[in-house]
Amino acid sequence: MFVDHLQLADFRSYPGVDVSLGAGVSVFVGANGQGKTNLVEAIEYLSTLSSHRVAADLPLVRSGAERAVVRARVQAGLDDPRHLQLEVEITPGQANRARLNRSPLRRAREIVGVLRTVVFSPEDLAIVKGDPSERRRFLDELIVARWPRLMGVRADYDRVLRQRNTLLRSLSGRSRGGPPSADAASTLDVWDTHLARAGGELLAARLATLTDLAPHVSKAYADIAPADNDATAEYKASVDLSTLRLAQGAETREELTALLVAAMSARRLDEVQRGVSLVGPHRDDISLSLGLLPAKGYASHGESWSLALALKLGSFHLLRADGIEPVLVLDDVFAELDLTRRERLARGVSAAEQVLVTAAVGADVPDQLGGHRFLVADGQVTPDE
């Protein structure tokens, strides 16, 4: 699947823009601040209802406007001429609205999964160097790309976690260091069950995805930086996973749910005293290593860049192995790579149905990523003929 037409209204810096795209490589070239990243960010938002640049919707709406509209026509595949039209209306402070083929969807998140994207940008260096939340977000975005219904599971987990933490904080103020009352304990049992059920499904998806992703990351890193150490990734959970059976699916989800419930029960007094949930996928991490050393704190800047890129390229290849053809976005990344890594990256993305590249300097993009080029300046996007 690829985007063959993009329209924006009051999105970021654009009062309006209308761009015809196509399969293969499209390169947007423009000085910093001209809006080239805004174009690929809009496509990402149609795919995920989120942005790799900001956590809230307000910055996505042009200053002075009440709402923004992102609309794209996508083709099913190179050999499949069927088209779909996707549209999202972004209204800060209100529920966003989405349409598929001009028909309103009941909830905006139902549009997630129609178009899949893999985005690599300078911000992704935080996956390697940043806090555990960055690595959890990376993995959660990938599991939603594989199984879009898990976006609802993530939302349920976050909602229950907030409510459970509110209860724990209230109990913390009344417990005086002792165990909760029988009524409070009974209420906590209910929230434990809800949190563990959503957490077990989320954790099962994370474990399965990281297992499937690991060989793709290792190969991608070897292709980008063949002289460096092997890249590995290991899941670090807040519960003891050593007793898990090797089977996957519903049985594993039930086992993980039971593990989470038992761990919450064992740490109940600590949680009440501290007023926060200490067990669950929100406390987990992914240990990234190069050779025998952890990447965080030991990897050089170049190694960290290569590893972050390998994680995203690995994601791309995993989705393709699942039978999904994602749009690959490379947002201002070539300037950070030396000539050798640029050429290896260009070879590594050649299989994608559609690659969208942004660059401040056109010469930074290797010649083998020629494709279609657009100049972005003064709010205008024009083909570079």
Buried (B, 14 or more C-beta within 10 A) or exposed (E): BBBBBBBBBBBBBBEEBEBBBBBBBBBBBBEEEBBBBBBBBBBBBBBBBBBBBEEEBEEBBBEEEEBBBBBBBBBEEEEEEEEBBBBBBBBBEEEBBBBBEEEEBEEBBBBBBBBBBBBBBBBBBBBBBBEBEBBBBBBBBBBBBBBBEBBBBBEBBEEBBEEBBEBBEEBBEEBEEEEBEEEBBEBBEEBBBBBBBBBBBBBBBBBBBBEBBBEBBBBBBBBBBEEBBEBBBEBEBBBEBEEBEEEBEEEBBBBBBEBBBBBBEEBBEEBBBEBBBBBBBBBBBBBBBBEEEEBBEEBEEBBBBBBBBBBBBBBBBBBBEBEBBBBBBBBBBBEBBEEEBBBBBBBBBEEBBBBBBBBBEBEBBBEEBEBBBBBBEEEEBEEEE
